[in-house]
Structure formats: structure tokens, C-alpha cells
């Protein structure tokens, strides 16, 4: 059976996508599922004797089931910590959709779940007119939106949620508390609970346990949030 895939995106960069994706992987593994993380494109990689390595991709690798190599989990790795399509262009690489799909397919054949972590936000470009939004939507993957709780998050969350729901299933959103703690945090959460077009699936506090685990399987039983 081909794996179930979840796509994790965020309202912006540095909002906690990796933290949430790792928690989802640990929750699935704890439930007895074979789950693997997939970071298709990563910039901001470090040089190591084994090649370029990305901190987020390594975290996904550690949180998921064993038996997968780094290159399977992160097929495109770039050193500069800049937008992926710019990092790729700087080294003369064109991000190939067939390679992204092929790597995903290999993981999906060996796992029950694939948790895909995008880069930055929903519309981050990959190559030419291709962006993460188009790629994930073409596959009709359910999307988990990570909202970094900070000043401006309500606008960013609503814009992102509506853009996602217009193209594929917005499974729900996760509130990730960022330092410094947002003034009137609870008021902002209440506003989003009312205004967002999808369920508030989880809240991650400022200092979650190192082994934070979230099982996303019950979320799939909720009614789909897709428009258009």
C-alpha cells in the first residue's frame, strides 16, 4: 500500500515547521506506524565529510523510522541560507520536479507515512513557475499549516490558510509559540480559532518536551477544508 503523505508548510520562515514535522513523525512512530520525513529542498546546509547536511533534514531523519539514508530524505541540499531557487541558480542547478516526485515515491513505497516539510511559506518558488504550492496541490496532499505566534501572525495565517484551501485540503493548523511570547497570545489564538477556515489541531508551547509527539491520524477524520 502506498503511504499517506502530509505536507507541512508555515506562515513564514523560522516559524517551527521542523519542530511540528518532527512531532508528527514521533507521534506516528509511537503509534506503530513506519513514518519518514522528507525535506525535498534545503538551503542553509553545512559542509561535512559526508557532504552537505541540513539541520532540519537531520532532525526529520532522527524523528522518523530508521532505515532511510540522508540523500533519500533530502535530495537537494544547498549551502547558502537563502531562498532555495536562488541557492540552486547560484550553483547552476535546476530543481527537477521529476526528481522530487521520484524521491517521494521511493519513500512512499517503504513507509506508511511520509511527512514532507516545505521551505519558508506556501508559495516559496522552486524553479521557473513551479512553487511548493503547485507541487503539493498537484498531488492533493493534505496540508498542515504551522502558524508562528508572533506579531502579524493573524494576517499571515489567514492569507496562507485561504490560499491553501483554495487548491488542496487544509487539514488544520498548529499554533507554535515563539520567543519572546507574543503579547495577548490567548487573544490572538481566540481570533484565529474563529477566523481560520480549518481546525486548530494542536498548540505547541514555548518550551515543549524534547520528544514532543503528535499523532495526526485523527485529523484526517475531520471534514475536508477545500474550496474552489
C-alpha positions in Angstrom: 0.0 0.0 0.0 1.3 3.5 -0.9 2.0 5.7 2.1 -0.2 8.5 3.3 1.5 11.9 2.8 1.2 15.0 4.8 2.7 18.4 3.7 3.8 20.7 6.4 4.1 24.4 5.5 4.3 27.6 7.5 3.2 31.2 7.6 6.8 32.2 7.0 10.3 31.0 7.6 11.5 30.2 11.1 8.0 29.6 12.5 8.5 26.0 13.7 7.8 23.8 10.7 10.6 21.3 11.6 9.5 21.2 15.2 6.0 20.3 14.2 7.0 17.9 11.4 9.3 16.0 13.9 6.5 15.9 16.4 4.2 14.4 13.8 6.8 11.8 12.9 7.4 10.8 16.5 3.6 10.5 17.1 3.2 8.2 14.1 6.2 6.1 15.1 4.9 5.8 18.7 1.6 4.6 17.2 3.4 1.7 15.4 3.5 3.3 12.0 6.5 3.4 9.7 7.0 7.1 9.1 9.7 9.0 7.3 10.4 12.7 6.9 11.1 14.3 3.5 12.9 17.6 3.1 12.9 17.8 -0.7 14.9 21.1 -0.9 17.1 22.5 1.8 19.2 25.6 1.8 21.5 26.6 4.7 23.4 23.4 4.7 26.8 22.7 6.4 29.8 21.1 4.8 30.6 17.7 6.4 32.9 14.8 5.3 29.7 13.1 4.1 28.6 16.1 2.0 26.2 19.0 2.6 23.9 18.4 5.6 20.9 20.4 6.7 19.9 20.7 10.4 16.2 20.4 9.6 16.6 17.3 7.4 18.8 15.7 10.1 16.1 16.3 12.7 13.5 14.7 10.4 15.8 11.8 9.9 16.2 11.3 13.7 12.5 11.6 14.4 11.3 9.1 11.8 11.6 5.4 11.5 15.2 4.1 10.9 16.4 2.6 7.6 16.5 5.7 5.4 19.6 7.5 4.1 20.2 11.2 4.3 20.1 11.5 0.5 16.7 9.9 0.4 15.3 12.4 2.8 17.0 15.5 1.3 17.7 15.1 -2.4 18.5 18.8 -3.0 20.9 20.4 -0.5 22.4 23.9 -0.9 24.9 25.7 1.3 23.7 29.3 1.3 20.9 30.1 3.8 18.8 31.8 1.1 15.6 31.1 -0.9 16.0 27.6 -2.5 15.5 28.7 -6.1 18.2 31.3 -5.7 20.6 28.9 -4.0 20.1 26.4 -6.8 20.6 29.0 -9.5 23.8 30.2 -7.9 25.4 26.7 -8.3 23.8 26.1 -11.8 21.2 23.6 -10.6 17.7 23.4 -11.9 15.3 21.8 -9.3 13.7 19.0 -11.3 10.1 18.1 -10.4 10.6 14.5 -11.6 13.5 14.1 -9.2 11.3 15.4 -6.3 8.5 13.1 -7.3 10.8 10.1 -7.7 12.4 10.6 -4.3 8.9 10.9 -2.7 7.7 7.8 -4.5 10.7 5.7 -3.2 10.0 6.8 0.4 6.2 6.2 0.0 6.9 2.6 -1.1 8.9 1.9 2.0 6.8 3.6 4.7 3.2 4.0 5.9 3.5 7.8 6.2 5.6 10.5 4.5 5.8 13.9 6.3 7.0 16.4 3.7 8.4 19.7 5.1 8.4 22.6 2.7 10.7 25.6 2.8 9.5 29.0 4.1 5.9 29.6 3.3 3.3 28.1 0.9 4.3 30.0 -2.2 8.1 29.7 -2.0 9.4 29.2 -5.6 11.3 26.1 -6.7 12.1 26.7 -10.3 10.6 28.8 -13.0 6.9 29.0 -12.4 6.9 25.9 -10.1 6.5 26.6 -6.4 5.8 24.4 -3.4 2.1 25.3 -3.6 1.8 24.0 -7.1 3.7 20.8 -6.3 1.8 19.9 -3.2 -1.6 20.8 -4.8 -0.9 18.7 -7.9 -0.6 15.7 -5.5 -3.6 16.7 -3.5 -1.6 16.2 -0.3 -3.4 17.2 2.9 -1.6 20.3 4.3 -0.7 21.2 7.9 -0.1 24.9 8.4 2.3 25.9 11.2 1.4 29.4 12.5 4.3 31.1 14.3 2.6 33.0 17.1 4.1 36.5 16.8 3.1 40.0 15.9 1.4 39.9 12.4 0.5 36.2 12.6 -3.2 36.7 12.2 -2.9 38.3 8.8 -0.2 35.8 7.7 -2.2 32.8 8.9 -5.5 33.9 7.2 -3.8 34.6 3.9 -1.9 31.3 4.0 -4.9 29.3 5.0 -7.2 30.7 2.4 -4.5 30.2 -0.3 -4.0 26.5 0.7 -7.7 25.7 1.0 -8.3 27.1 -2.5 -6.1 24.5 -4.0 -5.9 21.4 -1.8 -7.1 20.1 1.6 -6.1 22.2 4.5 -6.1 19.6 7.2 -5.6 22.1 10.0 -3.3 24.5 11.7 -0.8 24.2 14.5 0.0 27.2 16.8 3.7 27.3 17.6 4.6 29.7 20.4 7.8 31.7 19.6 10.1 33.7 21.8 9.5 36.3 23.1 6.0 35.2 23.9 3.5 37.3 21.9 1.6 40.0 23.9 -2.0 38.9 24.2 -1.2 35.4 23.0 -4.5 34.0 24.1 -6.5 36.7 22.4 -4.7 36.1 19.1 -5.3 32.4 19.4 -9.0 33.0 20.1 -9.2 35.3 17.0 -7.6 32.6 14.8 -9.9 29.9 16.3 -12.8 31.9 15.0 -11.4 33.1 11.7 -9.4 30.2 10.3 -11.1 28.0 7.7 -9.7 24.8 9.2 -9.5 23.2 12.7 -6.9 24.2 15.3 -5.2 20.8 15.6 -2.5 21.5 18.2 -0.8 24.1 20.2 2.9 23.9 20.9 4.1 25.8 23.9 7.3 27.8 24.1 9.3 25.0 25.8 7.9 21.7 24.6 9.4 18.4 25.7 12.3 17.3 23.6 10.4 14.3 22.5 7.2 16.1 21.7 4.9 13.7 19.8 1.7 14.5 17.9 -0.4 11.8 16.2 -2.1 13.4 13.2 -4.2 10.4 12.2 -7.4 11.7 14.0 -7.2 14.9 12.0 -7.9 13.0 8.8 -11.3 12.0 10.0 -12.4 15.7 10.1 -14.3 17.1 7.1 -12.1 18.3 4.3 -11.4 22.0 4.1 -11.1 22.7 0.3 -12.7 25.4 -1.7 -12.7 26.3 -5.4 
